[in-house]
Amino acid sequence: MYLKKHESKLLLIPKNEDKEDAGIIAVLTDRVPSVLIVRWFDLFCFGFAMCSYVLDFFSDIGIAIFHFWAGRHLSGALVLTFALIPSVIINIISMVWMLDDEMHWKRRAHPRRTGTFELNQKRFISLGKMITLCIFQMGPLFWYYKALYYGWMFTKNKKDDTDKEKRKFFMKMVEAERDATLLRFFEAFLESAPQLIIQGSIAANYFQNYYISGKYPYWLYFQAASLTLSIISISWSVVVQNRSLRMTRDDKVNIWPHEAVLQFCWRFLTILARIITLVAFVLLFGIYVVFLIFGHLIVTLVHVIFLQALHIEACTHIEKLLLLINAMIHLFTPFNMAEGNTRYRYLVAYTVEFIEMMVSLVIWIVLGIFIMLIYYKFFHPNRRQDLEAPNVERNEKLVVSELNGIPSAAIEKAEHIEEIEEHSVPTTSESLLEEDECHN
């Protein structure tokens, strides 16, 4: 139903803020499924996410160093800026969450809170190690490692799912994975997505320059690898975000490994097509592509408001912010942020993308046909040949006369006399007609 407000799927916000603050455990208790399952594929997802995050970040830093080394300071500065600034933001958020967990750990360890799970439990990681990770821009790895650790502890525990300790491991894993996937989701669209446009434009520009020679510089291959890692990062972040939400919902069926792979392929191919389109627009229009992006955001915001309006109690500003974030995410790939039927929202979003691409193609075709008509009407070579034909014929006569020994000056004088006679002496037929007109 249009303009109907839905609950948010991206952020899980507690509805009752007056409850005892026991961390995320109290919030997750109502949403943990009755059957707890952690597959080896889930543990693989945590490890793969850690590796892809490290490779994506350091590949961008490496590409920036290559550009600086080769004297392309502007390209290196752009790549480095859009690698470090989003990373710093994400690690600051990660540090805040770590400190928040530290505060909750101290509260739960208080003697008056004997009913909580964390009583007499050691701190998962020291505060010094937290700060060190965030300084080296590796803060999100903490949450993936935490999810991997508790997931491994859950699989090692052979007791029934009703066992208190085993459920604690599952909930701690879900808590860490939720934080990790949310951080990775923001990192993908703050860092990886802008990097795709910047590095894609740089690579496409140099590819054109070296295409004729067929010999590409070695750094261009590293640039292609970095672009591939960024697309993988965005695609995987969307997949694991969806998988994480389904894992914690009793009203949702969890995603199986082959379904996650299909989702990844779907996202990878559609994002790749979108990035190619954006890079082509950047090469054609330069800075003026900002106006095209702004127009796309307006169109996207309209259908997002109509189909994905959010309802968060006493958080109207968060609703507006999430709608704006969702519209910006749609610049690279459609994303459903609200509860409800997803396929129709994706159908609308991909239809908008398809129409935009078709309109851009039609505009180029129409413009090309218009230029073709101007060419045939005013600039075709045959038209120039018709205008120059008398002069060509005269030049040919002069050349022939010079070959026969007749001076060109004599020929020009004779032509001049003929022109005077044509204008001054009428022909016999013309004079007779004039006499008849006078007698009549």
Phi, psi and chi 1 to 4 in degrees:
 res  aa     phi    psi   chi1   chi2   chi3   chi4
   1 MET       -  132.1 -176.7  177.4  178.9      -
   2 TYR   -67.9  141.6  -58.4  133.4      -      -
   3 LEU    63.9   10.3  -68.6  176.0      -      -
   4 LYS   -80.7  131.8  178.6 -177.5  177.0 -179.0
   5 LYS   -82.1  139.1  -70.3 -164.9  170.9 -174.7
   6 HIS  -122.8  162.1  -52.8  -89.1      -      -
   7 GLU   -71.2  149.7  -63.9  -68.0  -27.1      -
   8 SER   -80.2  138.7  171.4      -      -      -
   9 LYS   -98.0  -21.5  -68.1 -158.6  -59.7 -175.8
  10 LEU   -74.7  -41.1 -177.3   63.0      -      -
  11 LEU  -118.0  132.4  -64.1  176.6      -      -
  12 LEU   -99.2  103.1 -178.9   59.7      -      -
  13 ILE  -108.2  125.4  -59.7  177.3      -      -
  14 PRO   -60.7  136.9  -19.0   30.0      -      -
  15 LYS   -81.1  -28.6  -66.5 -176.6  178.2 -179.9
  16 ASN  -114.1  104.7 -170.8   -3.2      -      -
  17 GLU   -86.2   -2.8  -61.3  179.0   -3.9      -
  18 ASP   -89.3   -1.8  -63.5  -29.2      -      -
  19 LYS   -70.9  162.6  -72.8 -176.2  178.1 -179.2
  20 GLU   -61.6  131.2 -178.3 -176.9   18.2      -
  21 ASP   -79.2   97.0 -173.5    6.7      -      -
  22 ALA  -116.3   26.5      -      -      -      -
  23 GLY    82.9 -159.8      -      -      -      -
  24 ILE   -76.2  -14.8 -162.9   67.5      -      -
  25 ILE   -58.5  -42.8  -59.9  -62.9      -      -
  26 ALA   -65.0  -32.7      -      -      -      -
  27 VAL   -75.0  -39.8  179.6      -      -      -
  28 LEU   -76.6  -19.5  -72.4  175.1      -      -
  29 THR   -58.1  -36.8  -56.1      -      -      -
  30 ASP   -76.9  -13.7  -64.0  -27.0      -      -
  31 ARG  -116.2   -2.8  -70.9 -158.9  169.4 -170.8
  32 VAL   -69.3  130.5  170.2      -      -      -
  33 PRO   -67.0  158.9   22.1  -32.1      -      -
  34 SER   -70.6  -32.1   54.9      -      -      -
  35 VAL  -104.6  117.3  179.2      -      -      -
  36 LEU   -96.7  121.8  -52.5 -177.9      -      -
  37 ILE  -132.8  128.1  -60.3  175.8      -      -
  38 VAL  -127.4  111.7  176.8      -      -      -
  39 ARG   -90.9  166.1  -58.5 -177.9  178.4   88.6
  40 TRP   -63.1  -29.4  -73.8  104.2      -      -
  41 PHE   -63.9  -35.0  178.1   73.5      -      -
  42 ASP   -63.6  -42.2  -60.1  -39.0      -      -
  43 LEU   -66.6  -37.4  -57.4 -179.2      -      -
  44 PHE   -61.8  -38.6  166.3   78.4      -      -
  45 CYS   -60.9  -40.1  -70.8      -      -      -
  46 PHE   -63.9  -46.5  -58.6  147.7      -      -
  47 GLY   -65.2  -41.6      -      -      -      -
  48 PHE   -64.6  -38.9 -179.7   79.3      -      -
  49 ALA   -64.1  -39.3      -      -      -      -
  50 MET   -64.0  -46.2  -65.1  171.8   70.9      -
  51 CYS   -65.2  -44.3  -65.5      -      -      -
  52 SER   -66.3  -34.6   60.9      -      -      -
  53 TYR   -64.2  -46.9  175.7   83.0      -      -
  54 VAL   -64.4  -45.5  173.4      -      -      -
  55 LEU   -64.4  -41.2  -70.4  174.1      -      -
  56 ASP   -63.7  -44.9 -175.0   25.1      -      -
  57 PHE   -66.7  -50.0  177.6   75.4      -      -
  58 PHE   -73.5  -24.6  -75.9  105.6      -      -
  59 SER   -67.4  -38.4   66.0      -      -      -
  60 ASP   -64.8  -42.4  -66.6  -23.5      -      -
  61 ILE   -62.9  -41.6  -59.8  -61.8      -      -
  62 GLY   -63.6  -41.4      -      -      -      -
  63 ILE   -63.9  -40.0  -71.2  -62.7      -      -
  64 ALA   -61.6  -41.0      -      -      -      -
  65 ILE   -64.1  -41.8  -66.6  174.2      -      -
  66 PHE   -57.7  -43.8  -81.5  134.9      -      -
  67 HIS   -66.6  -43.0  -76.3  -60.6      -      -
  68 PHE   -63.1  -40.4  -79.7  118.9      -      -
  69 TRP   -63.5  -36.7 -169.7   16.8      -      -
  70 ALA   -85.4    2.0      -      -      -      -
  71 GLY    87.5    5.9      -      -      -      -
  72 ARG   -92.0   74.5  -64.1 -179.6  -66.5  -88.6
  73 HIS   -68.3  -35.9  -61.7   98.9      -      -
  74 LEU   -65.9  -45.5  179.1   60.0      -      -
  75 SER   -62.0  -44.2  -60.6      -      -      -
  76 GLY   -63.5  -39.1      -      -      -      -
  77 ALA   -66.8  -39.9      -      -      -      -
  78 LEU   -65.0  -46.4  -73.2  172.7      -      -
  79 VAL   -63.3  -43.7  173.7      -      -      -
  80 LEU   -67.8  -38.7 -171.7   63.2      -      -
  81 THR   -62.7  -47.9  -60.4      -      -      -
  82 PHE   -79.2   -1.5  -78.7   91.3      -      -
  83 ALA   -94.5  -40.2      -      -      -      -
  84 LEU   -84.7  -44.9  -71.1 -179.6      -      -
  85 ILE   -60.9  -51.1  -67.7  179.8      -      -
  86 PRO   -61.2  -36.1  -22.2   34.5      -      -
  87 SER   -64.7  -40.4  179.9      -      -      -
  88 VAL   -63.1  -42.8  169.9      -      -      -
  89 ILE   -61.1  -46.8  -65.7  173.7      -      -
  90 ILE   -63.5  -39.5  -66.7  -59.4      -      -
  91 ASN   -73.3  -29.9  -81.9  -86.6      -      -
  92 ILE   -65.3  -44.1  -70.6  174.9      -      -
  93 ILE   -60.5  -43.9  -63.6  173.8      -      -
  94 SER   -61.1  -40.7 -179.0      -      -      -
  95 MET   -65.3  -40.4 -171.8   66.5 -149.8      -
  96 VAL   -61.1  -42.8  170.6      -      -      -
  97 TRP   -65.7  -38.7  -71.8   -2.3      -      -
  98 MET   -62.1  -44.3  -70.3  177.5 -176.4      -
  99 LEU   -64.9  -35.4  -65.6  175.5      -      -
 100 ASP   -64.7  -41.6 -176.8   67.3      -      -
 101 ASP   -64.4  -36.9  -83.1    6.0      -      -
 102 GLU   -62.4  -41.9  176.8   76.0    5.7      -
 103 MET   -64.0  -43.9  179.0 -175.5   64.9      -
 104 HIS   -66.8  -35.1  -72.5  -52.5      -      -
 105 TRP   -61.4  -42.2  179.4   84.7      -      -
 106 LYS   -66.4  -37.7  -69.0 -179.8  178.3  178.4
 107 ARG   -68.4  -40.6  -71.8 -177.6  179.3  179.7
 108 ARG   -70.7  -23.5  -72.5 -167.3  -68.5  -92.9
 109 ALA   -83.9   -1.1      -      -      -      -
 110 HIS   -70.7  141.0 -165.0  -84.3      -      -
 111 PRO   -56.5  -29.6  -24.7   34.1      -      -
 112 ARG   -73.8  -13.1  -70.5  179.9  -62.6  176.1
 113 ARG  -106.0   58.1  -56.5  175.7   67.1   87.0
 114 THR   -75.5  -10.3   55.5      -      -      -
 115 GLY   -92.4    2.4      -      -      -      -
 116 THR   -90.0  163.7   59.7      -      -      -
 117 PHE   -72.6  -28.6  -68.8  128.0      -      -
 118 GLU   -87.4    7.9  -61.6  -89.2  -35.7      -
 119 LEU   -62.1  132.0 -177.7   62.3      -      -
 120 ASN    61.7   17.3  -63.0  -33.0      -      -
 121 GLN   -96.8  140.1 -177.5  175.6  -21.9      -
 122 LYS   -71.9  158.3  -66.5 -177.4  178.9 -179.7
 123 ARG   -64.0  138.4 -175.8 -173.6  -73.4  108.9
 124 PHE   -65.0  -40.2 -173.4   81.4      -      -
 125 ILE  -149.0  145.7 -172.8  173.8      -      -
 126 SER   -72.5  157.5   65.1      -      -      -
 127 LEU   -64.0  -35.2 -174.0   60.8      -      -
 128 GLY   -63.4  -40.7      -      -      -      -
 129 LYS   -67.8  -35.7  -67.7  179.5 -179.7  179.0
 130 MET   -59.4  -48.8  -65.5 -179.4 -169.7      -
 131 ILE   -63.7  -40.6  -63.5  174.4      -      -
 132 THR   -62.1  -44.2  -57.3      -      -      -
 133 LEU   -59.4  -44.5  -78.6  173.5      -      -
 134 CYS   -70.1  -34.4  -67.3      -      -      -
 135 ILE   -63.5  -39.8  -70.6  175.8      -      -
 136 PHE   -87.7   16.3  -72.8   95.3      -      -
 137 GLN    63.3   28.7  -54.5  -56.7  -59.8      -
 138 MET  -115.7   23.2  -66.0  -69.3  110.7      -
 139 GLY   -57.8  -44.7      -      -      -      -
 140 PRO   -59.5  -23.8  -27.7   35.9      -      -
 141 LEU   -63.8  -28.2  -65.7 -176.6      -      -
 142 PHE   -59.1  -43.5  163.1   75.3      -      -
 143 TRP   -70.9  -37.2  -54.9  102.2      -      -
 144 TYR   -67.4  -40.0  -79.2  116.9      -      -
 145 TYR   -65.0  -39.2  173.8   73.0      -      -
 146 LYS   -64.0  -43.0 -172.7  176.0  179.9 -178.8
 147 ALA   -65.1  -40.5      -      -      -      -
 148 LEU   -64.4  -40.2 -178.0   62.7      -      -
 149 TYR   -64.6  -49.9  172.1   79.5      -      -
 150 TYR   -71.4  -30.9  -76.8  115.5      -      -
 151 GLY   -65.2  -39.1      -      -      -      -
 152 TRP   -66.3  -40.7  173.4 -106.8      -      -
 153 MET   -64.3  -34.5  -64.7  -60.8  -66.4      -
 154 PHE   -66.5  -44.2  177.8   87.8      -      -
 155 THR   -68.8  -29.4   56.1      -      -      -
 156 LYS   -74.0  -26.6  -75.7  178.1   59.9  177.8
 157 ASN   -77.2  117.1 -166.2  -41.4      -      -
 158 LYS   -92.7    7.0  -57.6  -58.4 -179.5 -178.2
 159 LYS   -77.7  174.0  -63.1 -179.8 -179.6  179.2
 160 ASP   -69.7  157.8 -171.7   73.6      -      -
 161 ASP   -64.3  -19.1  -70.6  -10.9      -      -
 162 THR   -79.5   -7.4   57.3      -      -      -
 163 ASP   -63.5  133.9  179.8   68.7      -      -
 164 LYS   -62.7  -43.8 -175.2  177.4 -179.5  179.8
 165 GLU   -67.9  -39.2 -174.4  179.2   15.0      -
 166 LYS   -65.9  -40.3 -169.4  171.6 -176.0  178.6
 167 ARG   -65.6  -32.8  -69.6 -176.5   65.4   84.6
 168 LYS   -64.1  -42.5  179.8 -167.7   70.6  171.7
 169 PHE   -61.0  -41.9  -70.9  146.2      -      -
 170 PHE   -64.3  -45.2 -176.9   84.5      -      -
 171 MET   -67.2  -36.5  -72.0 -173.5  -72.9      -
 172 LYS   -67.3  -36.7  -60.5  -63.2  -74.4 -175.9
 173 MET   -64.2  -44.9 -178.9 -160.3   71.3      -
 174 VAL   -63.6  -40.9  168.1      -      -      -
 175 GLU   -59.6  -48.3  171.3 -165.3   -8.5      -
 176 ALA   -67.5  -39.6      -      -      -      -
 177 GLU   -67.0  -38.4 -174.1 -169.4   23.2      -
 178 ARG   -60.5  -44.7 -168.1 -157.0   69.2  155.1
 179 ASP   -65.4  -40.7  -66.6  -20.1      -      -
 180 ALA   -65.7  -46.2      -      -      -      -
 181 THR   -68.2  -34.3   54.1      -      -      -
 182 LEU   -68.1  -41.4 -166.8   57.8      -      -
 183 LEU   -63.5  -42.7  -79.3  173.7      -      -
 184 ARG   -67.4  -35.2 -173.1   62.4 -174.7  -85.0
 185 PHE   -63.9  -46.2 -172.6   79.9      -      -
 186 PHE   -65.7  -39.4  -71.5  149.7      -      -
 187 GLU   -63.2  -37.9 -178.1  -91.0  -20.6      -
 188 ALA   -62.9  -41.8      -      -      -      -
 189 PHE   -93.3  -12.2  -70.6   97.7      -      -
 190 LEU   -88.6  -35.1  -78.0  175.0      -      -
 191 GLU  -113.3  -54.7 -171.1  -95.2  -26.7      -
 192 SER   -66.9  -42.2  -62.1      -      -      -
 193 ALA   -65.1  -49.4      -      -      -      -
 194 PRO   -62.4  -33.4  -23.6   34.4      -      -
 195 GLN   -62.4  -35.2  -75.3  -73.0   -4.1      -
 196 LEU   -62.4  -42.8  -77.1  171.7      -      -
 197 ILE   -68.3  -45.0  -61.7  178.0      -      -
 198 ILE   -67.0  -55.2  -65.9  171.3      -      -
 199 GLN   -67.5  -33.7  -64.8 -168.2   38.7      -
 200 GLY   -64.4  -41.0      -      -      -      -
 201 SER   -65.8  -42.2  -57.5      -      -      -
 202 ILE   -63.3  -46.9  -64.7  172.2      -      -
 203 ALA   -64.5  -42.5      -      -      -      -
 204 ALA   -64.9  -37.8      -      -      -      -
 205 ASN   -65.0  -46.7 -170.5   27.7      -      -
 206 TYR   -71.6  -30.0  -79.6   96.4      -      -
 207 PHE   -62.1  -40.0 -179.8   81.8      -      -
 208 GLN   -62.8  -41.1  -71.8  178.9  -24.7      -
 209 ASN   -67.5  -35.4  -63.0  -25.7      -      -
 210 TYR   -98.4    3.9  -70.1   97.4      -      -
 211 TYR   -67.5  -39.3  178.6   74.7      -      -
 212 ILE   -65.4  -45.0  -62.5  176.4      -      -
 213 SER   -72.6  -28.4   64.0      -      -      -
 214 GLY    78.2    2.4      -      -      -      -
 215 LYS  -110.9  109.6  -63.7  179.3  179.6  179.2
 216 TYR   -97.3  144.0  -56.6  107.0      -      -
 217 PRO   -66.7  152.1   23.1  -32.0      -      -
 218 TYR   -62.5  -31.9   67.4   91.8      -      -
 219 TRP   -67.4  -21.1   63.4  -94.5      -      -
 220 LEU   -66.7  -31.4 -159.2   56.8      -      -
 221 TYR   -70.2  -39.1  -63.3   99.7      -      -
 222 PHE   -65.3  -35.8  -71.6   98.6      -      -
 223 GLN   -62.4  -42.8 -171.6   96.7   60.8      -
 224 ALA   -63.0  -39.9      -      -      -      -
 225 ALA   -65.1  -40.7      -      -      -      -
 226 SER   -64.1  -40.5  178.3      -      -      -
 227 LEU   -62.7  -42.2  -71.8  169.6      -      -
 228 THR   -62.6  -42.1  -56.1      -      -      -
 229 LEU   -64.2  -36.2  -73.2  171.9      -      -
 230 SER   -67.2  -41.0  -65.4      -      -      -
 231 ILE   -65.0  -40.8  -62.0  176.9      -      -
 232 ILE   -61.4  -40.8  -69.1  174.3      -      -
 233 SER   -62.1  -46.4  178.8      -      -      -
 234 ILE   -65.1  -47.2  -63.2  177.1      -      -
 235 SER   -61.6  -45.2  -54.3      -      -      -
 236 TRP   -68.6  -35.1 -170.5 -109.6      -      -
 237 SER   -63.3  -37.7   68.0      -      -      -
 238 VAL   -69.2  -40.4  178.3      -      -      -
 239 VAL   -64.3  -49.4  172.9      -      -      -
 240 VAL   -71.4  -27.2  -64.0      -      -      -
 241 GLN   -64.7  -42.5 -143.7  -81.1  -29.8      -
 242 ASN   -68.0  -41.6 -174.2   19.8      -      -
 243 ARG   -64.4  -39.4 -170.3 -172.8   68.6   85.8
 244 SER   -64.7  -41.1  175.3      -      -      -
 245 LEU   -64.4  -40.0  -72.0  173.6      -      -
 246 ARG   -70.5  -30.4  -76.4 -174.8  167.6  -86.6
 247 MET   -66.0  -30.8 -179.8  178.8  -72.1      -
 248 THR   -96.3    2.2   60.4      -      -      -
 249 ARG  -108.8  125.9  -61.9  -76.9  -63.2  -87.0
 250 ASP   -75.0  -21.0 -160.9   17.7      -      -
 251 ASP   -91.9    5.4   57.9  -24.9      -      -
 252 LYS  -121.8  148.4  -59.6  -73.7 -174.4 -179.6
 253 VAL   -91.0  133.9 -179.9      -      -      -
 254 ASN   -67.5  154.1 -161.5    3.8      -      -
 255 ILE   -84.3  130.9  -64.3  177.9      -      -
 256 TRP   -83.4  163.6  -75.6   20.5      -      -
 257 PRO   -57.4  -46.9  -28.6   35.3      -      -
 258 HIS   -66.4  -29.5   67.1  -80.4      -      -
 259 GLU   -69.9  -37.3  -64.0  166.7  -14.9      -
 260 ALA   -66.2  -37.7      -      -      -      -
 261 VAL   -64.9  -41.5  171.6      -      -      -
 262 LEU   -63.7  -41.9  -74.2  175.9      -      -
 263 GLN   -60.6  -40.5  -88.7 -158.5   31.5      -
 264 PHE   -63.8  -45.0  172.9   77.6      -      -
 265 CYS   -62.6  -42.0  -65.4      -      -      -
 266 TRP   -59.1  -48.1  148.2   36.3      -      -
 267 ARG   -67.1  -42.6  -67.0  -68.6 -175.7  177.4
 268 PHE   -60.1  -47.5 -177.0   89.8      -      -
 269 LEU   -69.7  -42.1  -65.5  175.3      -      -
 270 THR   -69.8  -37.8   53.4      -      -      -
 271 ILE   -67.6  -38.3  -68.1  173.2      -      -
 272 LEU   -59.4  -45.3  175.8   62.4      -      -
 273 ALA   -63.3  -38.9      -      -      -      -
 274 ARG   -66.1  -42.3 -169.2   65.8  174.3  172.6
 275 ILE   -65.7  -40.4  -66.2  -59.0      -      -
 276 ILE   -60.0  -41.7  -68.3  174.2      -      -
 277 THR   -63.9  -45.6  -56.3      -      -      -
 278 LEU   -64.4  -40.9  -70.3  172.3      -      -
 279 VAL   -64.7  -40.7  169.0      -      -      -
 280 ALA   -62.1  -40.5      -      -      -      -
 281 PHE   -65.0  -39.0  -78.1  169.7      -      -
 282 VAL   -63.5  -42.0  170.1      -      -      -
 283 LEU   -66.6  -34.9  -66.9  178.4      -      -
 284 LEU   -79.2  -45.0  -74.3  172.5      -      -
 285 PHE  -106.3  -14.1  -58.9  107.2      -      -
 286 GLY    65.0 -132.5      -      -      -      -
 287 ILE   -66.8  -22.4 -169.0   63.4      -      -
 288 TYR   -71.3   -7.0  -62.3  103.2      -      -
 289 VAL   -64.0  -18.7   75.7      -      -      -
 290 VAL   -58.6  -37.3  173.7      -      -      -
 291 PHE   -67.9  -37.6  -63.2  103.3      -      -
 292 LEU   -65.3  -41.7  -63.7  176.7      -      -
 293 ILE   -64.0  -41.2  -67.0  175.6      -      -
 294 PHE   -62.6  -41.8 -177.3   72.6      -      -
 295 GLY   -63.0  -40.3      -      -      -      -
 296 HIS   -64.5  -39.5  172.0   77.5      -      -
 297 LEU   -63.3  -38.0  -70.9  177.2      -      -
 298 ILE   -65.4  -46.6  -67.9  176.4      -      -
 299 VAL   -61.6  -43.0  174.2      -      -      -
 300 THR   -65.7  -41.2  -58.3      -      -      -
 301 LEU   -61.9  -34.2 -166.0   59.5      -      -
 302 VAL   -64.2  -51.5  169.7      -      -      -
 303 HIS   -75.0  -23.8   77.1   73.5      -      -
 304 VAL   -68.8  -41.3  165.8      -      -      -
 305 ILE   -64.2  -39.8  -68.8  173.8      -      -
 306 PHE   -71.9  -36.2  -90.9   81.2      -      -
 307 LEU  -106.4  -21.7  -60.8  177.8      -      -
 308 GLN  -129.3   33.6  -60.1 -172.3   42.5      -
 309 ALA   -60.6  135.8      -      -      -      -
 310 LEU  -104.7  151.9  -60.8  176.9      -      -
 311 HIS  -128.3  110.5  173.5   67.1      -      -
 312 ILE  -125.9  120.1  -58.7  174.2      -      -
 313 GLU   -61.3  127.6  -66.3 -177.8    3.3      -
 314 ALA    59.8   26.3      -      -      -      -
 315 CYS  -136.5   53.7  -64.7      -      -      -
 316 THR   -63.3  -35.3   55.4      -      -      -
 317 HIS   -67.9  -35.9  -63.4  -63.6      -      -
 318 ILE   -66.1  -37.4  -65.9 -178.8      -      -
 319 GLU   -58.3  -47.9  -65.3  174.5   10.3      -
 320 LYS   -64.9  -40.9  -63.7  175.0 -177.1  178.3
 321 LEU   -63.7  -42.7  179.3   61.1      -      -
 322 LEU   -65.9  -37.0  -71.2  177.0      -      -
 323 LEU   -64.0  -41.1  -72.4  175.0      -      -
 324 LEU   -66.5  -41.7 -177.8   59.7      -      -
 325 ILE   -62.1  -41.7  -68.5  174.1      -      -
 326 ASN   -63.0  -40.9 -161.8    2.8      -      -
 327 ALA   -63.2  -37.9      -      -      -      -
 328 MET   -70.0  -35.7  -63.1  177.9   69.0      -
 329 ILE   -63.9  -36.6  -68.1  172.3      -      -
 330 HIS   -64.0  -15.0  -86.2   68.9      -      -
 331 LEU   -62.5  -28.5 -179.9   62.8      -      -
 332 PHE  -109.0  -38.1  -58.1   96.0      -      -
 333 THR  -160.5  143.9 -176.6      -      -      -
 334 PRO   -63.8  144.7  -24.4   34.7      -      -
 335 PHE  -147.3  132.7 -179.7   73.1      -      -
 336 ASN   -97.1  115.6 -179.3   28.8      -      -
 337 MET  -101.4   -9.3 -166.9  176.6  -73.0      -
 338 ALA  -113.9  155.5      -      -      -      -
 339 GLU   -65.6  150.8  -65.8  -75.8   -1.6      -
 340 GLY   125.7 -172.0      -      -      -      -
 341 ASN   -69.0  125.0 -157.9  -36.8      -      -
 342 THR   -89.1  -37.5  -57.7      -      -      -
 343 ARG   -62.4  -37.5   64.0 -166.9   67.8 -178.4
 344 TYR   -71.0  -33.4  -62.6  112.8      -      -
 345 ARG   -67.2  -41.4  -64.8  166.8 -177.3  170.2
 346 TYR   -66.1  -36.3  -78.1  160.9      -      -
 347 LEU   -61.4  -43.7  178.2   62.3      -      -
 348 VAL   -64.8  -44.4  172.1      -      -      -
 349 ALA   -64.1  -45.7      -      -      -      -
 350 TYR   -70.2  -30.4  -79.2  116.6      -      -
 351 THR   -64.5  -41.5  -58.4      -      -      -
 352 VAL   -61.0  -44.0  169.7      -      -      -
 353 GLU   -61.2  -43.7  -76.6 -167.6   11.3      -
 354 PHE   -64.5  -42.9 -179.5   77.8      -      -
 355 ILE   -64.0  -41.5  -68.2  174.6      -      -
 356 GLU   -59.8  -43.7  -72.7  175.7  -14.4      -
 357 MET   -67.5  -40.2  -63.8  176.6   68.1      -
 358 MET   -67.0  -40.1  -70.7  -63.4  102.1      -
 359 VAL   -62.2  -42.2  167.6      -      -      -
 360 SER   -63.7  -38.9   62.0      -      -      -
 361 LEU   -66.9  -43.0  -68.8  175.8      -      -
 362 VAL   -63.6  -39.4  169.0      -      -      -
 363 ILE   -60.1  -43.4  -71.7  174.8      -      -
 364 TRP   -66.2  -39.0  -65.7  122.1      -      -
 365 ILE   -65.5  -46.5  -67.0  174.3      -      -
 366 VAL   -61.4  -43.0  171.9      -      -      -
 367 LEU   -63.1  -39.6 -177.5   60.4      -      -
 368 GLY   -63.9  -42.2      -      -      -      -
 369 ILE   -64.8  -39.1  -66.4  173.6      -      -
 370 PHE   -62.4  -43.3  178.9   70.3      -      -
 371 ILE   -65.8  -35.6  -65.5  175.2      -      -
 372 MET   -61.0  -43.7  179.6 -164.7   71.0      -
 373 LEU   -63.9  -40.9  -65.4  175.5      -      -
 374 ILE   -61.9  -39.8  -66.8  175.8      -      -
 375 TYR   -62.0  -49.7  166.4   77.5      -      -
 376 TYR   -70.0  -27.0  -84.1  107.2      -      -
 377 LYS   -80.8  -40.1  180.0   65.7  177.3  176.7
 378 PHE  -120.9  -19.7  -59.1  103.3      -      -
 379 PHE  -127.6   11.2  -59.9   99.7      -      -
 380 HIS   -69.6  142.1 -165.3  -85.4      -      -
 381 PRO   -59.0  -32.9  -25.8   34.0      -      -
 382 ASN   -62.0  -34.7  -69.6  -16.6      -      -
 383 ARG   -66.0  -39.7 -177.7  178.3  179.0  -83.0
 384 ARG   -67.1  -33.3 -172.4  172.7   63.6 -108.3
 385 GLN   -67.1  -38.7 -177.0  179.2    7.1      -
 386 ASP   -64.8  -37.0  -65.0  -22.6      -      -
 387 LEU   -73.4  -29.9  -65.3  174.5      -      -
 388 GLU   -96.1   -0.1  -63.4  176.2   -6.4      -
 389 ALA   -61.2  -46.7      -      -      -      -
 390 PRO   -59.4  -41.9  -24.2   35.0      -      -
 391 ASN   -65.4  -36.8  -65.8  -32.1      -      -
 392 VAL   -64.7  -41.8  172.9      -      -      -
 393 GLU   -63.5  -41.5 -175.4  178.9   -4.1      -
 394 ARG   -64.8  -42.8 -178.7  174.7  176.8  -84.4
 395 ASN   -63.1  -34.6  -68.1  -27.1      -      -
 396 GLU   -66.8  -38.3  -70.8  177.6   -8.0      -
 397 LYS   -63.6  -41.6  -72.4 -179.6  179.9 -179.8
 398 LEU   -63.5  -40.4  -67.9  174.8      -      -
 399 VAL   -65.0  -42.1  172.1      -      -      -
 400 VAL   -65.8  -41.1  172.4      -      -      -
 401 SER   -64.7  -40.1   64.2      -      -      -
 402 GLU   -65.1  -35.1  -70.9  179.7   -4.1      -
 403 LEU   -67.5  -30.3  -68.7  174.7      -      -
 404 ASN   -86.9    2.9  -66.6  -30.3      -      -
 405 GLY    89.9    6.5      -      -      -      -
 406 ILE   -92.3  125.5  -57.4  173.4      -      -
 407 PRO   -62.1  145.0  -18.6   30.4      -      -
 408 SER   -66.4  -28.4   58.8      -      -      -
 409 ALA   -64.9  -38.7      -      -      -      -
 410 ALA   -65.6  -39.2      -      -      -      -
 411 ILE   -64.9  -45.3  -61.6  -63.3      -      -
 412 GLU   -62.1  -37.5  -67.6  176.8   -5.0      -
 413 LYS   -66.4  -41.1 -175.0  176.3 -179.6 -179.7
 414 ALA   -64.3  -41.2      -      -      -      -
 415 GLU   -63.7  -36.7  -68.9  177.2   -9.4      -
 416 HIS   -66.0  -40.6 -178.3   64.9      -      -
 417 ILE   -64.6  -39.9  -66.4  172.6      -      -
 418 GLU   -63.7  -38.4  -71.2  178.6   -1.4      -
 419 GLU   -65.7  -38.2  -70.1  178.5   -0.6      -
 420 ILE   -66.7  -42.0  -66.0  173.8      -      -
 421 GLU   -65.3  -37.3  -69.2  177.2   -9.0      -
 422 GLU   -64.1  -35.3  -72.0  177.5   -2.7      -
 423 HIS   -86.9  -22.8  -70.9   87.4      -      -
 424 SER  -102.9  -40.3   60.5      -      -      -
 425 VAL  -102.6  116.6 -179.0      -      -      -
 426 PRO   -75.6  157.5   26.8  -32.6      -      -
 427 THR   -73.7  167.2   59.7      -      -      -
 428 THR   -61.2  -44.2  -54.3      -      -      -
 429 SER   -65.0  -38.2   58.8      -      -      -
 430 GLU   -68.4  -38.5  -70.4  176.4   -9.1      -
 431 SER   -67.7  -38.4   60.6      -      -      -
 432 LEU   -63.7  -39.5  -68.4  173.9      -      -
 433 LEU   -65.2  -38.3  -71.2  172.2      -      -
 434 GLU   -67.3  -37.7  -71.6  177.8   -1.4      -
 435 GLU   -65.3  -41.6  -69.7  178.0   -1.9      -
 436 ASP   -61.7  -40.4  -68.0  -22.9      -      -
 437 GLU   -64.7  -36.7  -70.6  177.1   -2.9      -
 438 CYS   -68.3  -42.6  -67.5      -      -      -
 439 HIS   -65.0  -38.3  -73.3  -59.2      -      -
 440 ASN   -71.3      -  -65.5  -31.0      -      -
